[in-house]
Amino acid sequence: MKKIFRNIALLATAAAALVACNSDDIKDEAMYTFTGETVASFCQNTPELTSFYRMLELTDNASLLSIYGHFTCFPPTNEAIDKWLQGRGLTWDELTLEDMQKVVYSSTIRNNSQEFLTTDFTDNATSLLSMQDRTIQISFATNDLGQREIVVNSIATIISGDNEVHNGVVHVVDHVIEPSEETFLQRLQQQPAFLIFSKAFDASGFNEPMSILYDPDYVAPTNYDSEDPSQSHFEHCKLGWTVFAETDDVLRGAGLTITGADTLAAVEQFARQWYGSDDLGNYTSERNPLHRFIAYHILNRQMNTGSFVYTGFACAPTYRSKAYEYYETMLPYRMIEIKAGPEINRQRNGQSVRLDEASSNIETMNGYIHTLRNLLVYDEEVMTSDVLHKRIRFDFYAVPPQLTNNHIRWNWDYLSSARAFPQNFCGDYFKYNTGSTLTLWASDGWTNYQSDEMLIAGPMYDFTLRMLPVPPGNYEIRLGYRAENWRGIAQLFIDGQIAGIPVDLTIGYNGAENDPRIGYMHDEDTSDDGIENDKMMRNHGYMKAPTSMYTGQEGGKPLRDMSACLRIIIGQYLFQDYGYHYFRAKNMDDKGGGRQFHADYIEYIPVDLIRDEDRE
């Protein structure tokens, strides 16, 4: 698991940039051909791979896989290609260049800095990106002889791995790797276990909007440079989805009773115990209980089971098994919690919704279907008094689904250099004005939650983040950041209302223990492990960073022990109803436009839990 996000990060930029690449697009300085073996020559010289090499030649990709670079290739054998053609009812002469191109790109990863050996794969649905800009998903299986096998996209087994060549590595597979071109409804209907769920999903009306690959309202910036790989994320705004689905057996075991032929009426009646009785019979209505039942099973971002939760380097080693994420579902203003495991909506008594991982990661043309072992519903009492009645921490990158669907979040390769997304890219989730300069950045060597950060600067910067929609209640809201002398001063707002006086993010940059405005003391320098110091800091409006966050700096330590890593207590707010809430920051600095606002993470915590809050 610890390698998953780093692998995703290392691959995303190069893969996305090459969706429409051919050998004519290769810049002159890259046209270096090796005198030894390359990916292309390995395929040419291996008798079992001559059909794949023929595809390389016919699509003008042989030269691409002969140049300097870091390629990881999964070529299918001649026998595999023959079987693939038979399954499609085609002959070689009927195969189009477009079909061949898809096979070549779907079988190949191009990365800026490394290729991937089998030792780089983990057994938790490692997900990589191919040059087709589609998932190459790695998993493990055991054959009839009890031997462990590496499986690609749940169909192709590596039969000859780690063939290292000058410009990469070749893993020969026994099936053609072909990404799904099917919709969520088509894939559900193909699974005999999902007869009931697929009918309800179909009736709900979600399939059609979930079959759209790109946001039709997004317009690429006029200064878009199609030849700049870093801009490839923004030519279009990709859409993606994740669906959690119960099998017929799980639904019946949870009390769903179907009498007669009216399955939809039975599901609607079943859902009424959680979702009310509005607009009965109108299954596409957002108020209808069947529609609401299905909506709570859908996330508007595509993630396999290895991509739900961050457990990378910036997560303290002792905390990785307890890591979590919160995601907004398609049921308005309702979230799910996913913990490492993965477990969904874990209650204090240990009860949770679990996945059948062996039957999950069912790929569609723009997302995944995951099989549930038990029932997933938004039970108002359970969610508001238990699952979501806790401190809820979320990264700025975690909110806009566009950053997940377009391979930006957890993409270290892309974020290791200064990047930004266009103003209209994230819609209402994150907006910034023309007076703002946005920088996206990430590094395992810094002190950020989940290793990444957004930096906003400019003499008139003004940005707004649509925060996660928590249940009604009385919450304290905090901002996590690292103090530095290049930070600035900003006025904060919650839901459009000014939140206190402007905050100065430089305070404490040279060590908060040296600044009486904060009053930080290292726990080891106190007689009570920092208990009274925590209270004193709260009186000043500050908190230390959590112990669950980790940095490699100073020999490796939790961020709580880094005096410049702090949380500002913004204030306490009473939310009367379900709805969206907005965090806004506006520049108030008169020392020039170069000083930054550090957007790292935000926390909600119910006010009644503050007294007994842990340090994680």
C-alpha positions, -999 to +999 in steps of 0.1 A: +000+000+000+028+024+008+040+025-028+006+029-044+004+067-044+040+072-052+035+049-082+004+067-093+022+100-089+052+090-109+032+079-138+004+103-143+020+132-162+038+111-188+008+089-194-017+116-198+006+136-221+009+108-245-027+099-251-025+112-287+012+108-292+028+092-322+064+090-334+060+123-354+054+141-321+088+131-306+111+161-302+145+159-320+165+159-288+148+127-278+156+108-310+184+088-296+184+051-306+203+026-286+228+002-301+217-025-275+183-039-267+153-016-264+116-023-257+110-023-294+139-045-304+131-069-275+097-074-290+111-077-325+137-103-314+114-124-293+095-150-314+065-150-292+061-112-296+063-107-333+026-099-337+029-071-311+060-058-328+040-058-361+015-035-343+043-012-333+056-009-368+021-004-384+012+023-359+047+041-361+054+033-325+085+012-330+106+043-331+089+056-299+098+025-280+134+027-293+142+061-279+157+070-245+131+069-217+115+050-189+090+026-205+072-003-188+056-025-214+032-055-211+032-070-246+008-099-252+021-130-269+012-140-305-012-166-291-029-140-269-034-116-299-048-145-319-073-153-292-082-116-289-089-113-326-110-145-325-130-131-296-137-099-316-145-119-347-117-102-367-088-111-389-055-092-391-066-076-424-098-063-407-080-048-377-078-010-379-048+011-370-069+027-343-075-008-327-037-015-329-029+019-314-052+012-284-035-022-278+000-006-280-009+023-257-029+002-233+001-021-229+027+006-223+035+031-195+059+060-201+073+077-171+096+106-166+120+090-141+116+053-137+103+020-151+085-006-129+098-040-120+076-066-104+091-058-070+075-023-073+040-038-075+020-042-043-009-066-037-035-039-029-048-030-064-017-010-075-030+013-102-008+028-129-016+048-160-010+037-195-002+058-225-039+053-234-045+074-202-063+044-188-057+022-158-032-006-157-042-023-125-019-048-108-032-075-085-020-109-073-035-144-076-025-180-068-026-206-096-035-243-093+000-252-083-001-228-054+023-203-071+018-166-068+010-148-101+009-111-110-023-102-129-028-071-150-064-057-153-078-089-138-072-108-170-036-108-182-010-129-162+027-120-164+044-150-178+079-135-183+086-105-161+114-081-154+131-082-188+152-052-184+163-033-216+181+000-221+150+022-220+128+003-196+114-031-187+092-057-205+067-079-188+052-104-212+015-113-206-008-140-218-038-118-227-043-085-245-047-056-221-078-038-233-095-011-212-132-013-208-153+007-232-185-002-214-208+020-192-216+014-156-250-001-165-235-025-191-209-037-166-235-041-138-258-061-162-230-084-171-226-094-134-252-121-124-248-111-088-261-076-094-295-082-110-314-062-084-289-034-081-285-030-119-323-026-123-324+001-096-294+018-110-309+018-145-342+032-132-325+059-112-313+077-144-277+079-133-262+059-162-266+085-189-248+114-172-222+089-159-214+079-195-200+114-203-162+113-204-155+150-203-171+180-186-190+197-215-190+231-197-152+232-193-133+253-218-095+249-220-076+282-215-067+301-246-030+299-237-031+261-235+000+245-249-007+211-263+030+203-267+037+210-230+032+177-211+024+196-179-006+211-196-020+178-208-042+176-177-062+206-188-069+201-225-102+185-213-116+180-178-122+143-174-151+130-154-150+098-134-171+077-110-170+050-084-200+028-076-204+006-046-229-022-052-246-048-031-252-083-046-287-097-046-278-120-017-266-090+004-298-070-003-321-100+005-300-106+036-306-070+047-343-074+045-352-067+009-383-087-001-394-090-037-429-104-043-441-107-078-423-091-107-420-055-095-384-054-084-382-016-085-412-011-063-397-035-038-364-016-037-383+017-033-402+003-004-370-011+011-353+023+008-381+043+024-370+033+059-339+056+054-348+080+026-385+090+031-415+087+009-414+116-016-421+113-053-429+076-051-428+059-085-406+086-100-373+069-098-353+097-115-364+123-089-337+133-065-363+131-037-374+095-045-361+069-020-349+045-046-330+073-063-315+084-030-305+049-021-285+045-054-271+081-051-254+073-018-236+045-035-219+068-060-188+090-058-180+115-086-144+104-088-129+072-102-109+052-076-099+016-073-096+000-039-060+010-036-068+047-041-093+055-014-069+064+015-035+080+017-010+059+037+022+073+021+054+087+036+037+117+052+014+095+072+031+085+105+040+047+103+020+039+134-011+056+120-013+040+085-037+013+096-060+040+110-059+065+081-091+077+066-107+099+039-141+115+036-159+117+003-191+135-008-215+112-025-241+119-052-267+120-024-267+158-018-247+169+013-241+133+024-207+119+029-191+085+034-160+078+055-135+053+042-108+039+065-078+019+056-088-017+051-109-005+033-138-001+056-168+022+050-186+041+077-170+023+107-189+027+139-175+029+174-186-007+180-164-019+151-193-025+127-186-012+092-194-018+055-168-040+039-158-047+004-154-080-014-121-070-029-118-102-050-150-091-068-142-054-068-123-031-092-147-039-120-135-014-146-158+007-168-149+032-194-146+059-167-146+043-133-149+013-111-176-008-095-169-023-061-188-052-045-201-047-010-203-075+016-231-057+036-256-030+032-246+007+026-271+033+036-271+068+051-288+060+085-294+095+099-290+084+136-259+063+131-242+088+108-248+119+128-243+105+163-215+081+155-197+078+121-195+115+114-197+128+150-159+131+152-130+153+141-131+154+103-099+164+086-095+169+049-068+179+025-074+208+001-067+185-028-093+160-015-123+182-022-124+188-060-130+155-078-114+171-109-080+167-092-085+130-088-101+123-122-074+142-140-045+125-122-033+155-102-040+145-067-012+123-053+007+128-085+042+135-072+058+135-106+035+163-117+035+182-084+072+181-079+074+212-101+054+244-098+020+237-115-015+253-114-049+244-127-071+269-147-095+292-129-126+274-142-112+238-139-127+229-105-160+246-108-176+255-075-152+233-055-123+257-057-123+291-072-097+319-074-097+353-089-075+368-116-055+385-089-043+352-076-013+331-086-019+294-078+009+270-073+004+232-068+033+214-052+042+182-033+072+166-017+079+139+008+107+160+021+084+188+034+058+189+062+024+188+046-006+167+052-005+139+025+027+156+012+009+182-010+000+218-007-017+247-026+001+280-025-019+312-034-002+345-039-007+378-057-014+414-045-052+409-047-055+371-042-089+359-032-099+322-033-128+300-020-129+263-012-162+245-009-157+225+022-171+190+028-208+190+038-209+179+074-242+171+092-260+199+111-242+207+144-220+230+163-184+228+150-150+243+156-131+249+123-093+250+120-068+256+093-035+236+092-004+252+078+033+257+082+046+292+093+073+307+071+087+341+065+074+340+029+038+336+040+015+365+042-015+380+060-051+370+050-086+377+061-105+344+065-142+339+059-166+311+067-198+310+046-192+346+035-188+359+071-156+375+083-138+351+108-121+373+133-091+395+126-067+388+097-043+360+103-005+364+099+010+331+086+045+343+094+040+341+131+061+313+145+082+308+113+115+309+133+102+286+159+068+290+176+085+282+209+102+316+206+070+335+200+048+345+230+018+350+206+017+312+202+033+298+234+045+266+218+066+242+240+079+208+230+062+181+249+095+167+262+102+201+278+071+200+299+063+180+331+029+167+319+037+158+283+023+191+270-012+189+284-012+224+300+007+238+270-020+226+247-046+245+267-024+277+268-019+275+230-057+272+225-061+304+245-039+321+219-060+305+191-034+279+181-029+242+182+001+220+175+000+198+143-013+162+147+009+132+156-005+113+127+014+135+102+050+127+096+081+143+080+115+131+072+130+163+083+152+164+114+157+127+113+120+119+110+093+129+134+056+137+138+045+172+128+034+178+164+071+180+172+078+206+145+071+240+161+064+258+128+036+233+119+005+247+135-033+248+134-052+281+136-085+279+153-108+299+130-139+298+152-170+279+162-200+277+139-235+264+143-248+247+111-286+244+113-292+224+081-274+201+056-257+222+030-224+234+015-200+255+035-173+277+022-138+287+033-125+319+018-092+337+022-084+372+009-050+389+008-045+417+034-008+419+031+008+453+022+043+439+017+039+430-019+022+403-039+049+376-035+039+364-001+018+332+000-012+317+017-005+281+026-035+259+019-028+225+033-058+210+053-089+220+072-106+203+103-141+203+116-147+190+151-180+189+171-176+213+200-187+187+225-157+166+216-130+192+220-123+185+257-114+148+251-098+152+216-068+130+209-036+142+193-038+122+161 
